[in-house]
Amino acid sequence: MADSTLQVSVAPRASAGARTAGRLEIVGLHVVMFAVAMVFFLPFVWMIFSSFKTYREILSLYPTLWPRNFTLANYQTLITELPFARYFLNSVGVSTTVTLIILFTSSLCGFVFAKFRFAYREVIFTAIISSMMVPFAVVVLPLYLFVAGLGLMNTYLGLIMPSMMSAFGIFLMRSFMEGIPQELVDAGRMDGASDLWIYWKVMLPLSLNALSALAVFVFMGNWNALWWPLMVTSRPEMRTLPLGIASLAWEYASRNDLVIAGASIAVIPVLIIFALMTRTIVRGVALTGMK
């Protein structure tokens, strides 16, 4: 009788101890995550605040986080004295166009590889995926010669053409569309629907999560692209935003205030898009079965 009473009294204590340990573990995990987040987030905060500082304050021996003398002169110089608005519009136009094209080509190819059976399907898909392992440095020279041979230097088409297909996009969309029941496609074909109608009316509406995630990845990648625009543009009016910021570093090497303000303009749209689309990215990638 005494043993049973002891067991009953010890069990609640053990349970309470386990709950306390679990709470401490959760608190510790949150503290670590917060510390890691601050390590990545504070440089962005410093950059944005510094874009409102004067040149002397940025180079001061006693650095500050909040500006002592708040000023918009850096942004005014970029907009009024430099073609920075043109750089911004170039990046918006090129990134948006590339994103829309890749959404179309990747979803169409993903539909074909997921729902059609044809000879050498897996071989072709493996070859496409294998291209992801080829560094851009290996193909940049052939691409440059190809674009130059077509006379597309210093044109928007020259900026867009090499990015019209995405092996990662095809892989993502195929993985997602394989999870869509084949019965929906067969039912559409039995009702006399064409494959393009099934693609447009059935597959695309059911793939919005994956398309949204792919759109964010592609837009951010092209928004930050520097190497290819540097290769195919020589006229200042054709520069994209990252190239325009890089040009500030070599044309105005001593104006760190302008470089920081330009970098802030480039980063803020990406941060806003990523913050708004985080759940969509996670949901789209998770539903593809990617680990």
MARLUM-894821 format. One record per residue (C-alpha): residue number from 1; residue in three letters; x, y, z. Coordinates in nm, 2 decimals, decimal comma, always signed. Each point is the difference from the previous one (the first is absolute). Example, Ala and Ser with C-alpha at 12.3 -4.5 7.8 and 13.67 -1.06 7.14 Angstrom:
MARLUM-894821
+-----+------+--------+--------+--------+
: seq : type :      X :      Y :      Z :
+-----+------+--------+--------+--------+
:   1 :  ALA :  +1,23 :  -0,45 :  +0,78 :
:   2 :  SER :  +0,14 :  +0,34 :  -0,07 :
+-----+------+--------+--------+--------+
//
This chain:
MARLUM-894821
+-----+------+--------+--------+--------+
: seq : type :      X :      Y :      Z :
+-----+------+--------+--------+--------+
:   1 :  MET :  +0,00 :  +0,00 :  +0,00 :
:   2 :  ALA :  +0,28 :  +0,23 :  +0,09 :
:   3 :  ASP :  +0,18 :  -0,08 :  -0,33 :
:   4 :  SER :  -0,31 :  +0,09 :  -0,21 :
:   5 :  THR :  -0,04 :  +0,33 :  +0,19 :
:   6 :  LEU :  +0,37 :  +0,08 :  -0,06 :
:   7 :  GLN :  -0,04 :  -0,07 :  -0,37 :
:   8 :  VAL :  -0,31 :  +0,22 :  -0,03 :
:   9 :  SER :  +0,18 :  +0,29 :  +0,18 :
:  10 :  VAL :  +0,32 :  -0,03 :  -0,21 :
:  11 :  ALA :  -0,18 :  -0,02 :  -0,34 :
:  12 :  PRO :  -0,15 :  +0,36 :  +0,02 :
:  13 :  ARG :  +0,34 :  +0,14 :  +0,11 :
:  14 :  ALA :  +0,17 :  -0,17 :  -0,30 :
:  15 :  SER :  -0,26 :  +0,13 :  -0,23 :
:  16 :  ALA :  +0,04 :  +0,35 :  +0,13 :
:  17 :  GLY :  +0,37 :  -0,02 :  -0,03 :
:  18 :  ALA :  -0,03 :  -0,12 :  -0,36 :
:  19 :  ARG :  -0,23 :  +0,29 :  -0,08 :
:  20 :  THR :  +0,24 :  +0,25 :  +0,16 :
:  21 :  ALA :  +0,29 :  -0,15 :  -0,20 :
:  22 :  GLY :  -0,20 :  +0,02 :  -0,32 :
:  23 :  ARG :  -0,09 :  +0,37 :  +0,06 :
:  24 :  LEU :  +0,37 :  +0,08 :  +0,07 :
:  25 :  GLU :  +0,10 :  -0,17 :  -0,32 :
:  26 :  ILE :  -0,25 :  +0,20 :  -0,20 :
:  27 :  VAL :  +0,11 :  +0,32 :  +0,17 :
:  28 :  GLY :  +0,36 :  -0,08 :  -0,07 :
:  29 :  LEU :  -0,08 :  -0,08 :  -0,36 :
:  30 :  HIS :  -0,18 :  +0,33 :  -0,05 :
:  31 :  VAL :  +0,29 :  +0,19 :  +0,16 :
:  32 :  VAL :  +0,25 :  -0,16 :  -0,24 :
:  33 :  MET :  -0,23 :  +0,06 :  -0,30 :
:  34 :  PHE :  -0,04 :  +0,37 :  +0,10 :
:  35 :  ALA :  +0,38 :  +0,04 :  +0,04 :
:  36 :  VAL :  +0,06 :  -0,16 :  -0,35 :
:  37 :  ALA :  -0,27 :  +0,22 :  -0,15 :
:  38 :  MET :  +0,16 :  +0,31 :  +0,15 :
:  39 :  VAL :  +0,34 :  -0,09 :  -0,15 :
:  40 :  PHE :  -0,16 :  +0,00 :  -0,35 :
:  41 :  PHE :  -0,25 :  +0,28 :  +0,06 :
:  42 :  LEU :  +0,22 :  +0,27 :  +0,17 :
:  43 :  PRO :  +0,22 :  +0,06 :  -0,31 :
:  44 :  PHE :  -0,31 :  +0,08 :  -0,20 :
:  45 :  VAL :  -0,13 :  +0,23 :  +0,27 :
:  46 :  TRP :  +0,33 :  +0,18 :  +0,01 :
:  47 :  MET :  +0,01 :  +0,04 :  -0,37 :
:  48 :  ILE :  -0,35 :  +0,15 :  -0,03 :
:  49 :  PHE :  +0,06 :  +0,24 :  +0,29 :
:  50 :  SER :  +0,34 :  +0,09 :  -0,14 :
:  51 :  SER :  -0,16 :  +0,10 :  -0,33 :
:  52 :  PHE :  -0,15 :  +0,29 :  +0,18 :
:  53 :  LYS :  +0,34 :  +0,11 :  +0,15 :
:  54 :  THR :  +0,24 :  +0,25 :  -0,13 :
:  55 :  TYR :  +0,33 :  -0,11 :  -0,16 :
:  56 :  ARG :  +0,20 :  +0,12 :  +0,30 :
:  57 :  GLU :  -0,22 :  -0,19 :  +0,25 :
:  58 :  ILE :  +0,04 :  -0,33 :  -0,19 :
:  59 :  LEU :  +0,38 :  +0,03 :  +0,02 :
:  60 :  SER :  +0,00 :  +0,12 :  +0,36 :
:  61 :  LEU :  +0,23 :  -0,17 :  +0,24 :
:  62 :  TYR :  -0,30 :  -0,04 :  +0,24 :
:  63 :  PRO :  -0,26 :  -0,19 :  -0,21 :
:  64 :  THR :  -0,37 :  +0,05 :  +0,08 :
:  65 :  LEU :  -0,31 :  -0,20 :  -0,09 :
:  66 :  TRP :  -0,25 :  +0,29 :  +0,00 :
:  67 :  PRO :  +0,10 :  +0,30 :  -0,22 :
:  68 :  ARG :  +0,11 :  +0,31 :  +0,20 :
:  69 :  ASN :  -0,10 :  +0,22 :  -0,29 :
:  70 :  PHE :  -0,28 :  -0,16 :  -0,20 :
:  71 :  THR :  +0,02 :  +0,09 :  -0,37 :
:  72 :  LEU :  -0,15 :  -0,10 :  -0,33 :
:  73 :  ALA :  +0,28 :  +0,15 :  -0,20 :
:  74 :  ASN :  +0,14 :  -0,34 :  -0,10 :
:  75 :  TYR :  -0,33 :  -0,11 :  -0,16 :
:  76 :  GLN :  -0,05 :  +0,34 :  -0,16 :
:  77 :  THR :  +0,34 :  -0,02 :  -0,16 :
:  78 :  LEU :  -0,07 :  -0,35 :  -0,13 :
:  79 :  ILE :  -0,33 :  +0,10 :  -0,15 :
:  80 :  THR :  +0,07 :  +0,35 :  -0,13 :
:  81 :  GLU :  +0,37 :  -0,01 :  -0,10 :
:  82 :  LEU :  +0,04 :  -0,37 :  -0,10 :
:  83 :  PRO :  -0,22 :  -0,22 :  -0,22 :
:  84 :  PHE :  -0,09 :  -0,22 :  +0,30 :
:  85 :  ALA :  -0,37 :  +0,00 :  -0,08 :
:  86 :  ARG :  +0,09 :  -0,14 :  -0,34 :
:  87 :  TYR :  +0,21 :  -0,27 :  +0,16 :
:  88 :  PHE :  -0,30 :  -0,09 :  +0,23 :
:  89 :  LEU :  -0,24 :  -0,02 :  -0,29 :
:  90 :  ASN :  +0,24 :  -0,21 :  -0,20 :
:  91 :  SER :  +0,02 :  -0,25 :  +0,28 :
:  92 :  VAL :  -0,37 :  -0,01 :  +0,06 :
:  93 :  GLY :  -0,07 :  -0,05 :  -0,37 :
:  94 :  VAL :  +0,26 :  -0,27 :  -0,06 :
:  95 :  SER :  -0,07 :  -0,19 :  +0,32 :
:  96 :  THR :  -0,37 :  +0,01 :  -0,05 :
:  97 :  THR :  +0,02 :  -0,11 :  -0,36 :
:  98 :  VAL :  +0,24 :  -0,28 :  +0,07 :
:  99 :  THR :  -0,22 :  -0,12 :  +0,29 :
: 100 :  LEU :  -0,31 :  -0,02 :  -0,22 :
: 101 :  ILE :  +0,18 :  -0,18 :  -0,28 :
: 102 :  ILE :  +0,16 :  -0,26 :  +0,24 :
: 103 :  LEU :  -0,34 :  -0,05 :  +0,17 :
: 104 :  PHE :  -0,14 :  -0,09 :  -0,34 :
: 105 :  THR :  +0,28 :  -0,21 :  -0,13 :
: 106 :  SER :  +0,06 :  -0,18 :  +0,33 :
: 107 :  SER :  -0,36 :  -0,08 :  +0,06 :
: 108 :  LEU :  -0,06 :  -0,12 :  -0,36 :
: 109 :  CYS :  +0,31 :  -0,22 :  +0,01 :
: 110 :  GLY :  -0,09 :  -0,13 :  +0,35 :
: 111 :  PHE :  -0,34 :  -0,09 :  -0,13 :
: 112 :  VAL :  +0,15 :  -0,19 :  -0,29 :
: 113 :  PHE :  +0,25 :  -0,19 :  +0,21 :
: 114 :  ALA :  -0,25 :  -0,08 :  +0,27 :
: 115 :  LYS :  -0,31 :  -0,11 :  -0,20 :
: 116 :  PHE :  +0,13 :  -0,12 :  -0,33 :
: 117 :  ARG :  +0,17 :  -0,33 :  -0,09 :
: 118 :  PHE :  +0,25 :  +0,01 :  -0,29 :
: 119 :  ALA :  +0,33 :  -0,15 :  -0,10 :
: 120 :  TYR :  +0,31 :  +0,11 :  +0,19 :
: 121 :  ARG :  -0,21 :  +0,22 :  +0,24 :
: 122 :  GLU :  +0,22 :  -0,08 :  +0,30 :
: 123 :  VAL :  +0,32 :  +0,04 :  -0,20 :
: 124 :  ILE :  -0,10 :  +0,35 :  -0,12 :
: 125 :  PHE :  -0,11 :  +0,10 :  +0,35 :
: 126 :  THR :  +0,32 :  -0,12 :  +0,15 :
: 127 :  ALA :  +0,20 :  +0,20 :  -0,26 :
: 128 :  ILE :  -0,20 :  +0,31 :  +0,09 :
: 129 :  ILE :  +0,06 :  -0,05 :  +0,37 :
: 130 :  SER :  +0,37 :  -0,07 :  -0,06 :
: 131 :  SER :  +0,03 :  +0,34 :  -0,15 :
: 132 :  MET :  -0,05 :  +0,14 :  +0,35 :
: 133 :  MET :  +0,34 :  -0,13 :  +0,10 :
: 134 :  VAL :  +0,18 :  +0,20 :  -0,28 :
: 135 :  PRO :  +0,14 :  +0,33 :  +0,14 :
: 136 :  PHE :  -0,11 :  +0,32 :  -0,18 :
: 137 :  ALA :  +0,37 :  +0,08 :  -0,05 :
: 138 :  VAL :  +0,02 :  -0,30 :  -0,24 :
: 139 :  VAL :  -0,29 :  +0,12 :  -0,23 :
: 140 :  VAL :  +0,04 :  +0,38 :  +0,03 :
: 141 :  LEU :  +0,24 :  +0,03 :  -0,29 :
: 142 :  PRO :  -0,21 :  -0,21 :  -0,25 :
: 143 :  LEU :  -0,30 :  +0,19 :  +0,11 :
: 144 :  TYR :  +0,18 :  +0,33 :  -0,05 :
: 145 :  LEU :  +0,12 :  -0,10 :  -0,35 :
: 146 :  PHE :  -0,35 :  -0,12 :  -0,09 :
: 147 :  VAL :  -0,17 :  +0,33 :  +0,11 :
: 148 :  ALA :  +0,27 :  +0,21 :  -0,16 :
: 149 :  GLY :  -0,04 :  -0,20 :  -0,32 :
: 150 :  LEU :  -0,37 :  +0,08 :  -0,01 :
: 151 :  GLY :  +0,08 :  +0,37 :  +0,05 :
: 152 :  LEU :  -0,19 :  +0,01 :  +0,33 :
: 153 :  MET :  +0,27 :  +0,19 :  +0,20 :
: 154 :  ASN :  -0,14 :  +0,29 :  +0,20 :
: 155 :  THR :  -0,36 :  -0,12 :  -0,05 :
: 156 :  TYR :  -0,27 :  -0,13 :  +0,24 :
: 157 :  LEU :  -0,03 :  -0,32 :  -0,20 :
: 158 :  GLY :  +0,37 :  -0,06 :  +0,05 :
: 159 :  LEU :  -0,05 :  +0,03 :  +0,38 :
: 160 :  ILE :  -0,31 :  -0,23 :  -0,01 :
: 161 :  MET :  +0,08 :  -0,27 :  -0,25 :
: 162 :  PRO :  +0,25 :  -0,21 :  +0,20 :
: 163 :  SER :  -0,24 :  -0,02 :  +0,29 :
: 164 :  MET :  -0,31 :  -0,12 :  -0,18 :
: 165 :  MET :  +0,03 :  -0,36 :  +0,12 :
: 166 :  SER :  +0,07 :  -0,13 :  +0,35 :
: 167 :  ALA :  +0,10 :  -0,36 :  +0,08 :
: 168 :  PHE :  -0,09 :  +0,06 :  +0,36 :
: 169 :  GLY :  -0,34 :  +0,13 :  -0,10 :
: 170 :  ILE :  -0,07 :  -0,30 :  -0,22 :
: 171 :  PHE :  +0,11 :  -0,23 :  +0,29 :
: 172 :  LEU :  -0,22 :  +0,19 :  +0,25 :
: 173 :  MET :  -0,31 :  +0,00 :  -0,22 :
: 174 :  ARG :  +0,04 :  -0,37 :  -0,10 :
: 175 :  SER :  +0,03 :  -0,10 :  +0,36 :
: 176 :  PHE :  -0,31 :  +0,19 :  +0,09 :
: 177 :  MET :  -0,21 :  -0,11 :  -0,30 :
: 178 :  GLU :  +0,07 :  -0,36 :  +0,06 :
: 179 :  GLY :  -0,20 :  +0,03 :  +0,32 :
: 180 :  ILE :  -0,31 :  +0,11 :  -0,20 :
: 181 :  PRO :  -0,22 :  -0,30 :  -0,06 :
: 182 :  GLN :  +0,03 :  -0,14 :  -0,35 :
: 183 :  GLU :  -0,38 :  -0,06 :  +0,00 :
: 184 :  LEU :  -0,06 :  +0,37 :  -0,04 :
: 185 :  VAL :  +0,21 :  +0,00 :  -0,32 :
: 186 :  ASP :  -0,17 :  -0,32 :  -0,13 :
: 187 :  ALA :  -0,34 :  +0,14 :  +0,07 :
: 188 :  GLY :  +0,07 :  +0,32 :  -0,20 :
: 189 :  ARG :  +0,12 :  -0,21 :  -0,29 :
: 190 :  MET :  -0,31 :  -0,22 :  +0,01 :
: 191 :  ASP :  -0,21 :  +0,32 :  -0,02 :
: 192 :  GLY :  +0,18 :  +0,11 :  -0,31 :
: 193 :  ALA :  +0,22 :  +0,26 :  +0,15 :
: 194 :  SER :  +0,34 :  +0,07 :  -0,16 :
: 195 :  ASP :  +0,32 :  -0,03 :  +0,19 :
: 196 :  LEU :  +0,05 :  +0,38 :  -0,01 :
: 197 :  TRP :  -0,35 :  +0,04 :  +0,15 :
: 198 :  ILE :  +0,08 :  -0,25 :  +0,28 :
: 199 :  TYR :  +0,33 :  +0,18 :  +0,06 :
: 200 :  TRP :  -0,16 :  +0,35 :  +0,02 :
: 201 :  LYS :  -0,33 :  -0,09 :  +0,18 :
: 202 :  VAL :  +0,10 :  -0,30 :  +0,22 :
: 203 :  MET :  +0,37 :  -0,01 :  +0,07 :
: 204 :  LEU :  +0,09 :  +0,37 :  +0,04 :
: 205 :  PRO :  -0,29 :  +0,07 :  +0,25 :
: 206 :  LEU :  +0,11 :  -0,30 :  +0,21 :
: 207 :  SER :  +0,37 :  +0,11 :  -0,01 :
: 208 :  LEU :  -0,03 :  +0,35 :  +0,13 :
: 209 :  ASN :  +0,20 :  -0,07 :  +0,31 :
: 210 :  ALA :  +0,29 :  -0,14 :  -0,19 :
: 211 :  LEU :  -0,02 :  +0,28 :  -0,26 :
: 212 :  SER :  +0,00 :  +0,27 :  +0,27 :
: 213 :  ALA :  +0,31 :  -0,16 :  +0,16 :
: 214 :  LEU :  +0,18 :  -0,02 :  -0,33 :
: 215 :  ALA :  -0,09 :  +0,36 :  -0,09 :
: 216 :  VAL :  +0,16 :  +0,12 :  +0,32 :
: 217 :  PHE :  +0,32 :  -0,20 :  -0,06 :
: 218 :  VAL :  +0,03 :  +0,11 :  -0,36 :
: 219 :  PHE :  -0,08 :  +0,36 :  +0,06 :
: 220 :  MET :  +0,25 :  +0,03 :  +0,29 :
: 221 :  GLY :  +0,27 :  -0,18 :  -0,20 :
: 222 :  ASN :  -0,04 :  +0,23 :  -0,30 :
: 223 :  TRP :  -0,04 :  +0,31 :  +0,22 :
: 224 :  ASN :  +0,35 :  -0,07 :  +0,15 :
: 225 :  ALA :  +0,16 :  -0,10 :  -0,33 :
: 226 :  LEU :  +0,33 :  +0,19 :  -0,07 :
: 227 :  TRP :  +0,22 :  -0,21 :  -0,22 :
: 228 :  TRP :  -0,21 :  -0,04 :  -0,31 :
: 229 :  PRO :  -0,12 :  +0,37 :  -0,01 :
: 230 :  LEU :  +0,37 :  +0,10 :  +0,03 :
: 231 :  MET :  +0,09 :  -0,22 :  -0,29 :
: 232 :  VAL :  -0,27 :  +0,12 :  -0,25 :
: 233 :  THR :  -0,05 :  +0,36 :  +0,09 :
: 234 :  SER :  +0,24 :  +0,29 :  -0,06 :
: 235 :  ARG :  -0,23 :  +0,29 :  -0,02 :
: 236 :  PRO :  -0,10 :  +0,16 :  +0,34 :
: 237 :  GLU :  -0,37 :  +0,02 :  -0,08 :
: 238 :  MET :  -0,01 :  -0,38 :  -0,04 :
: 239 :  ARG :  +0,14 :  -0,08 :  +0,34 :
: 240 :  THR :  -0,21 :  -0,19 :  +0,25 :
: 241 :  LEU :  -0,01 :  +0,09 :  +0,37 :
: 242 :  PRO :  +0,28 :  -0,22 :  +0,13 :
: 243 :  LEU :  +0,22 :  +0,11 :  -0,29 :
: 244 :  GLY :  -0,09 :  +0,36 :  +0,07 :
: 245 :  ILE :  +0,10 :  -0,04 :  +0,37 :
: 246 :  ALA :  +0,33 :  -0,17 :  -0,11 :
: 247 :  SER :  +0,07 :  +0,30 :  -0,23 :
: 248 :  LEU :  -0,04 :  +0,23 :  +0,30 :
: 249 :  ALA :  +0,29 :  -0,18 :  +0,17 :
: 250 :  TRP :  +0,24 :  +0,06 :  -0,29 :
: 251 :  GLU :  -0,13 :  +0,33 :  -0,13 :
: 252 :  TYR :  -0,06 :  +0,16 :  +0,34 :
: 253 :  ALA :  +0,25 :  -0,20 :  +0,21 :
: 254 :  SER :  +0,01 :  +0,25 :  +0,29 :
: 255 :  ARG :  -0,38 :  +0,04 :  +0,02 :
: 256 :  ASN :  -0,09 :  -0,28 :  +0,24 :
: 257 :  ASP :  -0,32 :  +0,18 :  +0,09 :
: 258 :  LEU :  -0,12 :  -0,04 :  -0,36 :
: 259 :  VAL :  +0,10 :  -0,36 :  -0,02 :
: 260 :  ILE :  -0,19 :  -0,08 :  +0,33 :
: 261 :  ALA :  -0,31 :  +0,19 :  -0,12 :
: 262 :  GLY :  +0,01 :  -0,19 :  -0,33 :
: 263 :  ALA :  +0,03 :  -0,33 :  +0,17 :
: 264 :  SER :  -0,29 :  +0,08 :  +0,23 :
: 265 :  ILE :  -0,22 :  +0,08 :  -0,30 :
: 266 :  ALA :  +0,10 :  -0,34 :  -0,15 :
: 267 :  VAL :  -0,06 :  -0,20 :  +0,32 :
: 268 :  ILE :  -0,33 :  +0,14 :  +0,13 :
: 269 :  PRO :  -0,22 :  -0,14 :  -0,28 :
: 270 :  VAL :  +0,15 :  -0,34 :  +0,03 :
: 271 :  LEU :  -0,05 :  +0,00 :  +0,38 :
: 272 :  ILE :  -0,36 :  +0,11 :  -0,04 :
: 273 :  ILE :  -0,08 :  -0,27 :  -0,26 :
: 274 :  PHE :  +0,17 :  -0,27 :  +0,21 :
: 275 :  ALA :  -0,18 :  +0,11 :  +0,32 :
: 276 :  LEU :  -0,34 :  -0,01 :  -0,18 :
: 277 :  MET :  +0,06 :  -0,33 :  -0,18 :
: 278 :  THR :  +0,18 :  -0,20 :  +0,27 :
: 279 :  ARG :  -0,30 :  -0,23 :  +0,07 :
: 280 :  THR :  -0,06 :  -0,05 :  -0,37 :
: 281 :  ILE :  +0,36 :  -0,10 :  -0,05 :
: 282 :  VAL :  +0,00 :  -0,25 :  +0,28 :
: 283 :  ARG :  -0,34 :  -0,14 :  -0,11 :
: 284 :  GLY :  +0,10 :  -0,03 :  -0,36 :
: 285 :  VAL :  +0,33 :  -0,17 :  +0,07 :
: 286 :  ALA :  -0,15 :  -0,23 :  +0,26 :
: 287 :  LEU :  -0,27 :  -0,12 :  -0,23 :
: 288 :  THR :  +0,25 :  -0,10 :  -0,26 :
: 289 :  GLY :  +0,15 :  -0,26 :  +0,24 :
: 290 :  MET :  +0,34 :  +0,18 :  -0,01 :
: 291 :  LYS :  +0,21 :  -0,04 :  +0,32 :
+-----+------+--------+--------+--------+
//
